[in-house]
Amino acid sequence: MQVALARRTLTPTGLWVFGAAASAPMVVLAGGIVATYATTQLTTLPLVFVLVAAIVALLTVGYTAMARQLGHPAAYYGILANSLGRGWGVAAGLVALVAYNSIQISLYGLLGATLAGQLGGAWWVWAGIALAVVATFGIRAIALSTRLLVAVLVVSLLIVAAFVLTGAAEPADGGLSWSGFDASGLAVGGVGGAVAFCVAALMGVDAPGSMVEEAVDRRSVGRATIGAVVVLGGVYALAAWAMGVAVGPAAVGEVAADPAAGLPYAVLERLGGGWVPFAELVLVLAVVTSMLAFHSVVARYVFAMAREGVLPAGLARTGSATRVSAPRGGSLTQTAIASVVVGAFALTGADPIAVMFTWLSTLGAMGLLCLLLAASVAAMMAPSSVRGPRPGVWEWRLAPALGVLGGLVLLGLMIGNARSLLGAAPGSLYPFLLPAILAAFAVLGGMWAGHLRQSRPDVHAGIGRGTPSTHAVPDAINVSI
């Protein structure tokens, strides 16, 4: 059995692409921004994107510093295990599996409903087709997935750029308005919901941390992750601003809430009728590549935790004994989980958007924000053996501390607005199920670590320490020799 993933197969650009593609700019433009304006009626959404991106960027500083030093594919699991303790590591690993799976599976509901609305048929049939496509790519070499992600991401960003330029070129009020960045507009009731949506839009940018074992240069993990946050935060802020300018800042909430208005496609249509079907096609492809990015992260978590014996060892299987092997066991596990969950939602007749997509994506975003907070705390408490001989104050102390302060505010707003996000009735306890689910899996992880300490002390001792020798698998540069 191969014990390492293919070394030196992901360039810095490839790492950045995984983080950006997981966030899916076309999905944020066509779904997230429109839904946020419609739900919150907040005119300062562009400024909220900037503020949330700044806090998330701070949270990723400590996360990527730890990921770079440890080189563990199950990033949060390895980070907490090597800083806060092995029990915390297993807890983080289970929460990460829940969070990443939730976001990935939620997208099947979004894609299925989108294609059913455009082409007809049952949503779960389209979801099943997408599941088969993702499963096929998931067991292949990561280079194949990267090429697909690059192509779709480049086209997505070009469409978003065209949208921004078109909206700015034809402002509804006759001139460019910058009210979307006016701080005084934050003092309204909808800001909490907008914050929650913006947090969800940026989740997935931490994906490069799980690709560290396959990176050409570990140091590029930090640049790729933080770069993805900064670039996407700016892109989303500009897109939200352009949408407000195109229809009028005072009217954007009302227009976004009207399905007949057709945002954002009504703005793109100003460039010509062919842009709308093209953008709709790219949206479908963007959802699929986002699924593939999250699928790849889950597969690596399962692989890395199984390699250490925390999960069944058979799940650490790879495709072959060559350097292009993929974590086949983890990939097939994620596919099986997704199949069961999608099937369960289909059998119960749940709405694929209002229930499946909304609830699962919110659960996943909340979980990943909690993990970023935990990783920042872990960075501040990391022992010298992890931090290295010359640790920087900024990445190991100051940035994580600032990130935790800001992140706690974001988490509080997210939990406080869970009811409106999920469309639950006033007084309903359902929204509190989300943090309860995350807490339950964290406790379960701690209990499992305790069980391993008693029954399998050798496995417990190796929690978070199972990264192989750098020579366990040949480099790409050596294979052709």
PyMOL commands that set and color helices and strands:
alter all, ss='L'
color gray80, all
select helices_A, chain A and resi 12-23+25-40+45-70+75-83+86-119+123-138+142-169+179-181+183-186+191-202+207-214+220-247+252-256+259-261+265-271+275-307+313-316+328-348+352-381+384-387+393-416+418-422+430-455+457-461+476-479
alter helices_A, ss='H'
color red, helices_A
deselect
rebuild
show_as cartoon
